[in-house]
């Protein structure tokens, strides 16, 4: 019997991005607007549901830029 693989919700990229977004005091709407992606895709990403790689890249780039700029 092979082990069942599961996504660890505590270490998922979407959850980490959500925590960073909240720490930066951004709403999903704000992040979507500055990253140039639909708000629905921000929600999907934060729930670890499938989104395009380009969408992930835009969201993460925007979050990282704001985090670095804040420090």
mmCIF file of the N, C-alpha and C atoms, coordinates in Angstrom:
data_MODEL
# 
_entry.id   MODEL 
# 
loop_
_atom_site.group_PDB 
_atom_site.id 
_atom_site.type_symbol 
_atom_site.label_atom_id 
_atom_site.label_alt_id 
_atom_site.label_comp_id 
_atom_site.label_asym_id 
_atom_site.label_entity_id 
_atom_site.label_seq_id 
_atom_site.pdbx_PDB_ins_code 
_atom_site.Cartn_x 
_atom_site.Cartn_y 
_atom_site.Cartn_z 
_atom_site.occupancy 
_atom_site.B_iso_or_equiv 
_atom_site.pdbx_formal_charge 
_atom_site.auth_seq_id 
_atom_site.auth_comp_id 
_atom_site.auth_asym_id 
_atom_site.auth_atom_id 
_atom_site.pdbx_PDB_model_num 
ATOM 1   N N  . UNK A 1 1  ? 0.845   -1.181 0.000   1.00 0.00 ? 1  UNK A N  1 
ATOM 2   C CA . UNK A 1 1  ? 0.000   0.000  0.000   1.00 0.00 ? 1  UNK A CA 1 
ATOM 3   C C  . UNK A 1 1  ? 0.888   1.242  0.000   1.00 0.00 ? 1  UNK A C  1 
ATOM 4   N N  . UNK A 1 2  ? 0.642   2.134  -0.926  1.00 0.00 ? 2  UNK A N  1 
ATOM 5   C CA . UNK A 1 2  ? 1.455   3.346  -1.009  1.00 0.00 ? 2  UNK A CA 1 
ATOM 6   C C  . UNK A 1 2  ? 0.861   4.451  -0.136  1.00 0.00 ? 2  UNK A C  1 
ATOM 7   N N  . UNK A 1 3  ? 1.707   5.330  0.387   1.00 0.00 ? 3  UNK A N  1 
ATOM 8   C CA . UNK A 1 3  ? 1.196   6.423  1.231   1.00 0.00 ? 3  UNK A CA 1 
ATOM 9   C C  . UNK A 1 3  ? 0.369   7.413  0.406   1.00 0.00 ? 3  UNK A C  1 
ATOM 10  N N  . UNK A 1 4  ? -0.580  8.022  1.043   1.00 0.00 ? 4  UNK A N  1 
ATOM 11  C CA . UNK A 1 4  ? -1.425  9.017  0.398   1.00 0.00 ? 4  UNK A CA 1 
ATOM 12  C C  . UNK A 1 4  ? -0.750  10.372 0.509   1.00 0.00 ? 4  UNK A C  1 
ATOM 13  N N  . UNK A 1 5  ? -0.587  11.033 -0.616  1.00 0.00 ? 5  UNK A N  1 
ATOM 14  C CA . UNK A 1 5  ? 0.022   12.359 -0.600  1.00 0.00 ? 5  UNK A CA 1 
ATOM 15  C C  . UNK A 1 5  ? -1.056  13.400 -0.391  1.00 0.00 ? 5  UNK A C  1 
ATOM 16  N N  . UNK A 1 6  ? -0.778  14.361 0.435   1.00 0.00 ? 6  UNK A N  1 
ATOM 17  C CA . UNK A 1 6  ? -1.731  15.442 0.661   1.00 0.00 ? 6  UNK A CA 1 
ATOM 18  C C  . UNK A 1 6  ? -0.986  16.768 0.715   1.00 0.00 ? 6  UNK A C  1 
ATOM 19  N N  . UNK A 1 7  ? -1.685  17.815 0.387   1.00 0.00 ? 7  UNK A N  1 
ATOM 20  C CA . UNK A 1 7  ? -1.103  19.148 0.454   1.00 0.00 ? 7  UNK A CA 1 
ATOM 21  C C  . UNK A 1 7  ? -1.157  19.617 1.901   1.00 0.00 ? 7  UNK A C  1 
ATOM 22  N N  . UNK A 1 8  ? -0.022  19.988 2.428   1.00 0.00 ? 8  UNK A N  1 
ATOM 23  C CA . UNK A 1 8  ? 0.038   20.512 3.788   1.00 0.00 ? 8  UNK A CA 1 
ATOM 24  C C  . UNK A 1 8  ? -0.425  21.961 3.752   1.00 0.00 ? 8  UNK A C  1 
ATOM 25  N N  . UNK A 1 9  ? -1.603  22.208 4.262   1.00 0.00 ? 9  UNK A N  1 
ATOM 26  C CA . UNK A 1 9  ? -2.193  23.542 4.188   1.00 0.00 ? 9  UNK A CA 1 
ATOM 27  C C  . UNK A 1 9  ? -1.373  24.587 4.931   1.00 0.00 ? 9  UNK A C  1 
ATOM 28  N N  . UNK A 1 10 ? -0.608  24.187 5.921   1.00 0.00 ? 10 UNK A N  1 
ATOM 29  C CA . UNK A 1 10 ? 0.175   25.156 6.692   1.00 0.00 ? 10 UNK A CA 1 
ATOM 30  C C  . UNK A 1 10 ? 1.414   25.636 5.941   1.00 0.00 ? 10 UNK A C  1 
ATOM 31  N N  . UNK A 1 11 ? 1.890   24.862 4.983   1.00 0.00 ? 11 UNK A N  1 
ATOM 32  C CA . UNK A 1 11 ? 3.097   25.256 4.261   1.00 0.00 ? 11 UNK A CA 1 
ATOM 33  C C  . UNK A 1 11 ? 2.824   25.531 2.783   1.00 0.00 ? 11 UNK A C  1 
ATOM 34  N N  . UNK A 1 12 ? 1.581   25.593 2.402   1.00 0.00 ? 12 UNK A N  1 
ATOM 35  C CA . UNK A 1 12 ? 1.260   25.810 0.996   1.00 0.00 ? 12 UNK A CA 1 
ATOM 36  C C  . UNK A 1 12 ? 1.616   27.237 0.567   1.00 0.00 ? 12 UNK A C  1 
ATOM 37  N N  . UNK A 1 13 ? 1.991   27.366 -0.689  1.00 0.00 ? 13 UNK A N  1 
ATOM 38  C CA . UNK A 1 13 ? 2.371   28.667 -1.229  1.00 0.00 ? 13 UNK A CA 1 
ATOM 39  C C  . UNK A 1 13 ? 1.203   29.652 -1.163  1.00 0.00 ? 13 UNK A C  1 
ATOM 40  N N  . UNK A 1 14 ? 0.010   29.186 -1.462  1.00 0.00 ? 14 UNK A N  1 
ATOM 41  C CA . UNK A 1 14 ? -1.162  30.057 -1.427  1.00 0.00 ? 14 UNK A CA 1 
ATOM 42  C C  . UNK A 1 14 ? -1.423  30.624 -0.042  1.00 0.00 ? 14 UNK A C  1 
ATOM 43  N N  . UNK A 1 15 ? -1.300  29.775 0.974   1.00 0.00 ? 15 UNK A N  1 
ATOM 44  C CA . UNK A 1 15 ? -1.526  30.239 2.345   1.00 0.00 ? 15 UNK A CA 1 
ATOM 45  C C  . UNK A 1 15 ? -0.436  31.215 2.776   1.00 0.00 ? 15 UNK A C  1 
ATOM 46  N N  . UNK A 1 16 ? 0.802   30.942 2.389   1.00 0.00 ? 16 UNK A N  1 
ATOM 47  C CA . UNK A 1 16 ? 1.892   31.869 2.727   1.00 0.00 ? 16 UNK A CA 1 
ATOM 48  C C  . UNK A 1 16 ? 1.667   33.221 2.055   1.00 0.00 ? 16 UNK A C  1 
ATOM 49  N N  . UNK A 1 17 ? 1.219   33.190 0.803   1.00 0.00 ? 17 UNK A N  1 
ATOM 50  C CA . UNK A 1 17 ? 0.942   34.437 0.088   1.00 0.00 ? 17 UNK A CA 1 
ATOM 51  C C  . UNK A 1 17 ? -0.202  35.195 0.759   1.00 0.00 ? 17 UNK A C  1 
ATOM 52  N N  . UNK A 1 18 ? -1.217  34.478 1.202   1.00 0.00 ? 18 UNK A N  1 
ATOM 53  C CA . UNK A 1 18 ? -2.350  35.124 1.875   1.00 0.00 ? 18 UNK A CA 1 
ATOM 54  C C  . UNK A 1 18 ? -1.887  35.791 3.171   1.00 0.00 ? 18 UNK A C  1 
ATOM 55  N N  . UNK A 1 19 ? -1.073  35.082 3.938   1.00 0.00 ? 19 UNK A N  1 
ATOM 56  C CA . UNK A 1 19 ? -0.567  35.649 5.194   1.00 0.00 ? 19 UNK A CA 1 
ATOM 57  C C  . UNK A 1 19 ? 0.255   36.910 4.942   1.00 0.00 ? 19 UNK A C  1 
ATOM 58  N N  . UNK A 1 20 ? 1.074   36.874 3.903   1.00 0.00 ? 20 UNK A N  1 
ATOM 59  C CA . UNK A 1 20 ? 1.875   38.049 3.566   1.00 0.00 ? 20 UNK A CA 1 
ATOM 60  C C  . UNK A 1 20 ? 0.984   39.191 3.112   1.00 0.00 ? 20 UNK A C  1 
ATOM 61  N N  . UNK A 1 21 ? -0.023  38.884 2.286   1.00 0.00 ? 21 UNK A N  1 
ATOM 62  C CA . UNK A 1 21 ? -0.963  39.923 1.831   1.00 0.00 ? 21 UNK A CA 1 
ATOM 63  C C  . UNK A 1 21 ? -1.632  40.595 3.018   1.00 0.00 ? 21 UNK A C  1 
ATOM 64  N N  . UNK A 1 22 ? -2.077  39.803 3.973   1.00 0.00 ? 22 UNK A N  1 
ATOM 65  C CA . UNK A 1 22 ? -2.744  40.359 5.154   1.00 0.00 ? 22 UNK A CA 1 
ATOM 66  C C  . UNK A 1 22 ? -1.769  41.171 6.009   1.00 0.00 ? 22 UNK A C  1 
ATOM 67  N N  . UNK A 1 23 ? -0.530  40.704 6.137   1.00 0.00 ? 23 UNK A N  1 
ATOM 68  C CA . UNK A 1 23 ? 0.478   41.439 6.904   1.00 0.00 ? 23 UNK A CA 1 
ATOM 69  C C  . UNK A 1 23 ? 0.787   42.782 6.257   1.00 0.00 ? 23 UNK A C  1 
ATOM 70  N N  . UNK A 1 24 ? 0.660   42.836 4.937   1.00 0.00 ? 24 UNK A N  1 
ATOM 71  C CA . UNK A 1 24 ? 0.903   44.083 4.214   1.00 0.00 ? 24 UNK A CA 1 
ATOM 72  C C  . UNK A 1 24 ? -0.345  44.965 4.145   1.00 0.00 ? 24 UNK A C  1 
ATOM 73  N N  . UNK A 1 25 ? -1.412  44.512 4.788   1.00 0.00 ? 25 UNK A N  1 
ATOM 74  C CA . UNK A 1 25 ? -2.679  45.242 4.846   1.00 0.00 ? 25 UNK A CA 1 
ATOM 75  C C  . UNK A 1 25 ? -3.293  45.465 3.464   1.00 0.00 ? 25 UNK A C  1 
ATOM 76  N N  . UNK A 1 26 ? -3.180  44.455 2.613   1.00 0.00 ? 26 UNK A N  1 
ATOM 77  C CA . UNK A 1 26 ? -3.790  44.504 1.282   1.00 0.00 ? 26 UNK A CA 1 
ATOM 78  C C  . UNK A 1 26 ? -5.036  43.629 1.251   1.00 0.00 ? 26 UNK A C  1 
ATOM 79  N N  . UNK A 1 27 ? -6.047  44.091 0.564   1.00 0.00 ? 27 UNK A N  1 
ATOM 80  C CA . UNK A 1 27 ? -7.210  43.245 0.319   1.00 0.00 ? 27 UNK A CA 1 
ATOM 81  C C  . UNK A 1 27 ? -6.951  42.434 -0.950  1.00 0.00 ? 27 UNK A C  1 
ATOM 82  N N  . UNK A 1 28 ? -7.758  41.415 -1.165  1.00 0.00 ? 28 UNK A N  1 
ATOM 83  C CA . UNK A 1 28 ? -7.635  40.658 -2.412  1.00 0.00 ? 28 UNK A CA 1 
ATOM 84  C C  . UNK A 1 28 ? -7.867  41.584 -3.602  1.00 0.00 ? 28 UNK A C  1 
ATOM 85  N N  . UNK A 1 29 ? -8.807  42.491 -3.455  1.00 0.00 ? 29 UNK A N  1 
ATOM 86  C CA . UNK A 1 29 ? -9.114  43.433 -4.538  1.00 0.00 ? 29 UNK A CA 1 
ATOM 87  C C  . UNK A 1 29 ? -7.909  44.324 -4.839  1.00 0.00 ? 29 UNK A C  1 
ATOM 88  N N  . UNK A 1 30 ? -7.262  44.845 -3.801  1.00 0.00 ? 30 UNK A N  1 
ATOM 89  C CA . UNK A 1 30 ? -6.065  45.689 -3.990  1.00 0.00 ? 30 UNK A CA 1 
ATOM 90  C C  . UNK A 1 30 ? -4.954  44.920 -4.696  1.00 0.00 ? 30 UNK A C  1 
ATOM 91  N N  . UNK A 1 31 ? -4.693  43.711 -4.217  1.00 0.00 ? 31 UNK A N  1 
ATOM 92  C CA . UNK A 1 31 ? -3.628  42.905 -4.806  1.00 0.00 ? 31 UNK A CA 1 
ATOM 93  C C  . UNK A 1 31 ? -3.927  42.581 -6.262  1.00 0.00 ? 31 UNK A C  1 
ATOM 94  N N  . UNK A 1 32 ? -5.160  42.220 -6.542  1.00 0.00 ? 32 UNK A N  1 
ATOM 95  C CA . UNK A 1 32 ? -5.540  41.914 -7.926  1.00 0.00 ? 32 UNK A CA 1 
ATOM 96  C C  . UNK A 1 32 ? -5.326  43.127 -8.822  1.00 0.00 ? 32 UNK A C  1 
ATOM 97  N N  . UNK A 1 33 ? -5.699  44.285 -8.334  1.00 0.00 ? 33 UNK A N  1 
ATOM 98  C CA . UNK A 1 33 ? -5.576  45.504 -9.131  1.00 0.00 ? 33 UNK A CA 1 
ATOM 99  C C  . UNK A 1 33 ? -4.118  45.841 -9.437  1.00 0.00 ? 33 UNK A C  1 
ATOM 100 N N  . UNK A 1 34 ? -3.260  45.807 -8.428  1.00 0.00 ? 34 UNK A N  1 
ATOM 101 C CA . UNK A 1 34 ? -1.866  46.177 -8.657  1.00 0.00 ? 34 UNK A CA 1 
ATOM 102 C C  . UNK A 1 34 ? -1.104  45.111 -9.439  1.00 0.00 ? 34 UNK A C  1 
ATOM 103 N N  . UNK A 1 35 ? -1.515  43.852 -9.311  1.00 0.00 ? 35 UNK A N  1 
ATOM 104 C CA . UNK A 1 35 ? -0.844  42.771 -10.042 1.00 0.00 ? 35 UNK A CA 1 
ATOM 105 C C  . UNK A 1 35 ? -1.406  42.598 -11.448 1.00 0.00 ? 35 UNK A C  1 
ATOM 106 N N  . UNK A 1 36 ? -2.567  43.185 -11.704 1.00 0.00 ? 36 UNK A N  1 
ATOM 107 C CA . UNK A 1 36 ? -3.164  43.086 -13.030 1.00 0.00 ? 36 UNK A CA 1 
ATOM 108 C C  . UNK A 1 36 ? -3.781  41.731 -13.327 1.00 0.00 ? 36 UNK A C  1 
ATOM 109 N N  . UNK A 1 37 ? -4.382  41.128 -12.304 1.00 0.00 ? 37 UNK A N  1 
ATOM 110 C CA . UNK A 1 37 ? -5.049  39.831 -12.487 1.00 0.00 ? 37 UNK A CA 1 
ATOM 111 C C  . UNK A 1 37 ? -6.478  39.927 -11.960 1.00 0.00 ? 37 UNK A C  1 
ATOM 112 N N  . UNK A 1 38 ? -7.359  39.040 -12.406 1.00 0.00 ? 38 UNK A N  1 
ATOM 113 C CA . UNK A 1 38 ? -8.728  39.043 -11.888 1.00 0.00 ? 38 UNK A CA 1 
ATOM 114 C C  . UNK A 1 38 ? -8.753  38.677 -10.395 1.00 0.00 ? 38 UNK A C  1 
ATOM 115 N N  . UNK A 1 39 ? -9.638  39.301 -9.660  1.00 0.00 ? 39 UNK A N  1 
ATOM 116 C CA . UNK A 1 39 ? -9.738  39.033 -8.215  1.00 0.00 ? 39 UNK A CA 1 
ATOM 117 C C  . UNK A 1 39 ? -10.059 37.564 -7.943  1.00 0.00 ? 39 UNK A C  1 
ATOM 118 N N  . UNK A 1 40 ? -10.813 36.946 -8.822  1.00 0.00 ? 40 UNK A N  1 
ATOM 119 C CA . UNK A 1 40 ? -11.150 35.526 -8.633  1.00 0.00 ? 40 UNK A CA 1 
ATOM 120 C C  . UNK A 1 40 ? -9.894  34.663 -8.624  1.00 0.00 ? 40 UNK A C  1 
ATOM 121 N N  . UNK A 1 41 ? -8.882  35.062 -9.388  1.00 0.00 ? 41 UNK A N  1 
ATOM 122 C CA . UNK A 1 41 ? -7.649  34.279 -9.429  1.00 0.00 ? 41 UNK A CA 1 
ATOM 123 C C  . UNK A 1 41 ? -6.829  34.444 -8.157  1.00 0.00 ? 41 UNK A C  1 
ATOM 124 N N  . UNK A 1 42 ? -6.924  35.590 -7.505  1.00 0.00 ? 42 UNK A N  1 
ATOM 125 C CA . UNK A 1 42 ? -6.266  35.767 -6.208  1.00 0.00 ? 42 UNK A CA 1 
ATOM 126 C C  . UNK A 1 42 ? -6.888  34.793 -5.211  1.00 0.00 ? 42 UNK A C  1 
ATOM 127 N N  . UNK A 1 43 ? -8.193  34.734 -5.204  1.00 0.00 ? 43 UNK A N  1 
ATOM 128 C CA . UNK A 1 43 ? -8.899  33.825 -4.297  1.00 0.00 ? 43 UNK A CA 1 
ATOM 129 C C  . UNK A 1 43 ? -8.544  32.370 -4.583  1.00 0.00 ? 43 UNK A C  1 
ATOM 130 N N  . UNK A 1 44 ? -8.527  31.986 -5.838  1.00 0.00 ? 44 UNK A N  1 
ATOM 131 C CA . UNK A 1 44 ? -8.170  30.607 -6.199  1.00 0.00 ? 44 UNK A CA 1 
ATOM 132 C C  . UNK A 1 44 ? -6.755  30.276 -5.748  1.00 0.00 ? 44 UNK A C  1 
ATOM 133 N N  . UNK A 1 45 ? -5.833  31.184 -5.987  1.00 0.00 ? 45 UNK A N  1 
ATOM 134 C CA . UNK A 1 45 ? -4.441  30.967 -5.600  1.00 0.00 ? 45 UNK A CA 1 
ATOM 135 C C  . UNK A 1 45 ? -4.308  30.782 -4.094  1.00 0.00 ? 45 UNK A C  1 
ATOM 136 N N  . UNK A 1 46 ? -4.984  31.619 -3.331  1.00 0.00 ? 46 UNK A N  1 
ATOM 137 C CA . UNK A 1 46 ? -4.885  31.533 -1.869  1.00 0.00 ? 46 UNK A CA 1 
ATOM 138 C C  . UNK A 1 46 ? -5.528  30.260 -1.325  1.00 0.00 ? 46 UNK A C  1 
ATOM 139 N N  . UNK A 1 47 ? -6.405  29.651 -2.104  1.00 0.00 ? 47 UNK A N  1 
ATOM 140 C CA . UNK A 1 47 ? -7.033  28.386 -1.701  1.00 0.00 ? 47 UNK A CA 1 
ATOM 141 C C  . UNK A 1 47 ? -6.293  27.181 -2.273  1.00 0.00 ? 47 UNK A C  1 
ATOM 142 N N  . UNK A 1 48 ? -5.142  27.429 -2.894  1.00 0.00 ? 48 UNK A N  1 
ATOM 143 C CA . UNK A 1 48 ? -4.333  26.383 -3.515  1.00 0.00 ? 48 UNK A CA 1 
ATOM 144 C C  . UNK A 1 48 ? -5.064  25.635 -4.614  1.00 0.00 ? 48 UNK A C  1 
ATOM 145 N N  . UNK A 1 49 ? -5.912  26.348 -5.322  1.00 0.00 ? 49 UNK A N  1 
ATOM 146 C CA . UNK A 1 49 ? -6.599  25.779 -6.470  1.00 0.00 ? 49 UNK A CA 1 
ATOM 147 C C  . UNK A 1 49 ? -5.839  26.185 -7.726  1.00 0.00 ? 49 UNK A C  1 
ATOM 148 N N  . UNK A 1 50 ? -6.047  25.476 -8.818  1.00 0.00 ? 50 UNK A N  1 
ATOM 149 C CA . UNK A 1 50 ? -5.266  25.750 -10.025 1.00 0.00 ? 50 UNK A CA 1 
ATOM 150 C C  . UNK A 1 50 ? -5.452  27.161 -10.592 1.00 0.00 ? 50 UNK A C  1 
ATOM 151 N N  . UNK A 1 51 ? -4.336  27.820 -10.840 1.00 0.00 ? 51 UNK A N  1 
ATOM 152 C CA . UNK A 1 51 ? -4.290  29.099 -11.560 1.00 0.00 ? 51 UNK A CA 1 
ATOM 153 C C  . UNK A 1 51 ? -3.080  29.039 -12.480 1.00 0.00 ? 51 UNK A C  1 
ATOM 154 N N  . UNK A 1 52 ? -3.064  29.906 -13.474 1.00 0.00 ? 52 UNK A N  1 
ATOM 155 C CA . UNK A 1 52 ? -1.948  29.931 -14.417 1.00 0.00 ? 52 UNK A CA 1 
ATOM 156 C C  . UNK A 1 52 ? -0.645  30.324 -13.713 1.00 0.00 ? 52 UNK A C  1 
ATOM 157 N N  . UNK A 1 53 ? 0.439   29.799 -14.193 1.00 0.00 ? 53 UNK A N  1 
ATOM 158 C CA . UNK A 1 53 ? 1.753   30.126 -13.624 1.00 0.00 ? 53 UNK A CA 1 
ATOM 159 C C  . UNK A 1 53 ? 2.015   31.618 -13.737 1.00 0.00 ? 53 UNK A C  1 
ATOM 160 N N  . UNK A 1 54 ? 1.616   32.219 -14.826 1.00 0.00 ? 54 UNK A N  1 
ATOM 161 C CA . UNK A 1 54 ? 1.810   33.658 -15.008 1.00 0.00 ? 54 UNK A CA 1 
ATOM 162 C C  . UNK A 1 54 ? 1.081   34.456 -13.923 1.00 0.00 ? 54 UNK A C  1 
ATOM 163 N N  . UNK A 1 55 ? -0.100  33.999 -13.539 1.00 0.00 ? 55 UNK A N  1 
ATOM 164 C CA . UNK A 1 55 ? -0.851  34.660 -12.467 1.00 0.00 ? 55 UNK A CA 1 
ATOM 165 C C  . UNK A 1 55 ? -0.103  34.556 -11.146 1.00 0.00 ? 55 UNK A C  1 
ATOM 166 N N  . UNK A 1 56 ? 0.386   33.369 -10.837 1.00 0.00 ? 56 UNK A N  1 
ATOM 167 C CA . UNK A 1 56 ? 1.157   33.184 -9.603  1.00 0.00 ? 56 UNK A CA 1 
ATOM 168 C C  . UNK A 1 56 ? 2.373   34.108 -9.597  1.00 0.00 ? 56 UNK A C  1 
ATOM 169 N N  . UNK A 1 57 ? 3.060   34.178 -10.729 1.00 0.00 ? 57 UNK A N  1 
ATOM 170 C CA . UNK A 1 57 ? 4.254   35.004 -10.830 1.00 0.00 ? 57 UNK A CA 1 
ATOM 171 C C  . UNK A 1 57 ? 3.937   36.473 -10.576 1.00 0.00 ? 57 UNK A C  1 
ATOM 172 N N  . UNK A 1 58 ? 2.858   36.957 -11.163 1.00 0.00 ? 58 UNK A N  1 
ATOM 173 C CA . UNK A 1 58 ? 2.468   38.364 -10.977 1.00 0.00 ? 58 UNK A CA 1 
ATOM 174 C C  . UNK A 1 58 ? 2.118   38.653 -9.524  1.00 0.00 ? 58 UNK A C  1 
ATOM 175 N N  . UNK A 1 59 ? 1.361   37.764 -8.908  1.00 0.00 ? 59 UNK A N  1 
ATOM 176 C CA . UNK A 1 59 ? 0.960   37.967 -7.515  1.00 0.00 ? 59 UNK A CA 1 
ATOM 177 C C  . UNK A 1 59 ? 2.164   37.936 -6.584  1.00 0.00 ? 59 UNK A C  1 
ATOM 178 N N  . UNK A 1 60 ? 3.008   36.924 -6.755  1.00 0.00 ? 60 UNK A N  1 
ATOM 179 C CA . UNK A 1 60 ? 4.171   36.796 -5.878  1.00 0.00 ? 60 UNK A CA 1 
ATOM 180 C C  . UNK A 1 60 ? 5.166   37.929 -6.082  1.00 0.00 ? 60 UNK A C  1 
ATOM 181 N N  . UNK A 1 61 ? 5.328   38.367 -7.323  1.00 0.00 ? 61 UNK A N  1 
ATOM 182 C CA . UNK A 1 61 ? 6.237   39.491 -7.594  1.00 0.00 ? 61 UNK A CA 1 
ATOM 183 C C  . UNK A 1 61 ? 5.748   40.753 -6.884  1.00 0.00 ? 61 UNK A C  1 
ATOM 184 N N  . UNK A 1 62 ? 4.462   41.007 -6.941  1.00 0.00 ? 62 UNK A N  1 
ATOM 185 C CA . UNK A 1 62 ? 3.901   42.200 -6.296  1.00 0.00 ? 62 UNK A CA 1 
ATOM 186 C C  . UNK A 1 62 ? 4.024   42.119 -4.773  1.00 0.00 ? 62 UNK A C  1 
ATOM 187 N N  . UNK A 1 63 ? 3.712   40.955 -4.208  1.00 0.00 ? 63 UNK A N  1 
ATOM 188 C CA . UNK A 1 63 ? 3.829   40.787 -2.756  1.00 0.00 ? 63 UNK A CA 1 
ATOM 189 C C  . UNK A 1 63 ? 5.282   40.959 -2.307  1.00 0.00 ? 63 UNK A C  1 
ATOM 190 N N  . UNK A 1 64 ? 6.205   40.354 -3.051  1.00 0.00 ? 64 UNK A N  1 
ATOM 191 C CA . UNK A 1 64 ? 7.616   40.439 -2.676  1.00 0.00 ? 64 UNK A CA 1 
ATOM 192 C C  . UNK A 1 64 ? 8.114   41.887 -2.760  1.00 0.00 ? 64 UNK A C  1 
ATOM 193 N N  . UNK A 1 65 ? 7.743   42.581 -3.815  1.00 0.00 ? 65 UNK A N  1 
ATOM 194 C CA . UNK A 1 65 ? 8.176   43.972 -3.975  1.00 0.00 ? 65 UNK A CA 1 
ATOM 195 C C  . UNK A 1 65 ? 7.684   44.828 -2.812  1.00 0.00 ? 65 UNK A C  1 
ATOM 196 N N  . UNK A 1 66 ? 6.469   44.605 -2.390  1.00 0.00 ? 66 UNK A N  1 
ATOM 197 C CA . UNK A 1 66 ? 5.927   45.387 -1.271  1.00 0.00 ? 66 UNK A CA 1 
ATOM 198 C C  . UNK A 1 66 ? 6.592   45.004 0.044   1.00 0.00 ? 66 UNK A C  1 
ATOM 199 N N  . UNK A 1 67 ? 6.895   43.712 0.214   1.00 0.00 ? 67 UNK A N  1 
ATOM 200 C CA . UNK A 1 67 ? 7.555   43.277 1.445   1.00 0.00 ? 67 UNK A CA 1 
ATOM 201 C C  . UNK A 1 67 ? 8.961   43.869 1.541   1.00 0.00 ? 67 UNK A C  1 
ATOM 202 N N  . UNK A 1 68 ? 9.703   43.812 0.453   1.00 0.00 ? 68 UNK A N  1 
ATOM 203 C CA . UNK A 1 68 ? 11.070  44.344 0.430   1.00 0.00 ? 68 UNK A CA 1 
ATOM 204 C C  . UNK A 1 68 ? 11.039  45.868 0.596   1.00 0.00 ? 68 UNK A C  1 
ATOM 205 N N  . UNK A 1 69 ? 10.111  46.511 -0.056  1.00 0.00 ? 69 UNK A N  1 
ATOM 206 C CA . UNK A 1 69 ? 10.003  47.961 0.038   1.00 0.00 ? 69 UNK A CA 1 
ATOM 207 C C  . UNK A 1 69 ? 9.605   48.452 1.425   1.00 0.00 ? 69 UNK A C  1 
ATOM 208 N N  . UNK A 1 70 ? 8.898   47.600 2.157   1.00 0.00 ? 70 UNK A N  1 
ATOM 209 C CA . UNK A 1 70 ? 8.434   47.968 3.488   1.00 0.00 ? 70 UNK A CA 1 
ATOM 210 C C  . UNK A 1 70 ? 9.556   47.883 4.525   1.00 0.00 ? 70 UNK A C  1 
ATOM 211 N N  . UNK A 1 71 ? 10.485  46.947 4.308   1.00 0.00 ? 71 UNK A N  1 
ATOM 212 C CA . UNK A 1 71 ? 11.555  46.693 5.262   1.00 0.00 ? 71 UNK A CA 1 
ATOM 213 C C  . UNK A 1 71 ? 12.620  47.693 5.198   1.00 0.00 ? 71 UNK A C  1 
# 
